[in-house]
Structures are given as structure tokens and as C-alpha cells.
Amino acid sequence: MSVSDLITVKVATKQDISTLMRTAEKHKTVKGTDMNARSSRSHTVFQLRIHASRQLPGGVARQQLHGSLNLVDLAGSERLD
């Protein structure tokens, strides 16, 4: 399975993330529906992968930590008022 127009962007700072989120917002398609005047027409998948390592006491080995957070916004998800 593949995802068209998928890109991976490496970020290192909060500013990098803010810039990336503003770029994503500019590319999002929005159109009115019967239930919502500003409904998203775009699917968005945001995956935050965090990798960290540290030297263990004694300097013999390194501890590696990995984490992942997935956020998915599906087009057409209407909110109820």
C-alpha cells in the first residue's frame, strides 16, 4: 500500500514544527456542506516520531528510546453543535 504525495520532514525545533503546520494548513482543502460551513475535504496523517539516546552510567553502553504519536484527520468528519 502506498500514499500519494506523502512526504517526510525532519524537524529539530518548535519553530520547525510551527512552520510545517502552517504549510500543511495552506494546502488543506475546505468546502461547505449541509452540516458544516467549513468542512475539511482533505485527509491528514501526522506522525511524530521521537528518537533519543543517552550514555548510561559508566560510559559502557547507550540507552536508545523511540516513541511515536499518530494523529489522523479524515475529510468529511462533521462536528455536532
Secondary structure as UniProt FT lines:
FT   TURN            4..5
FT   HELIX           14..27
FT   STRAND          30..31
FT   TURN            37..38
FT   STRAND          39..40
FT   STRAND          44..55
FT   TURN            57..58
FT   STRAND          62..73
FT   TURN            75..76
//
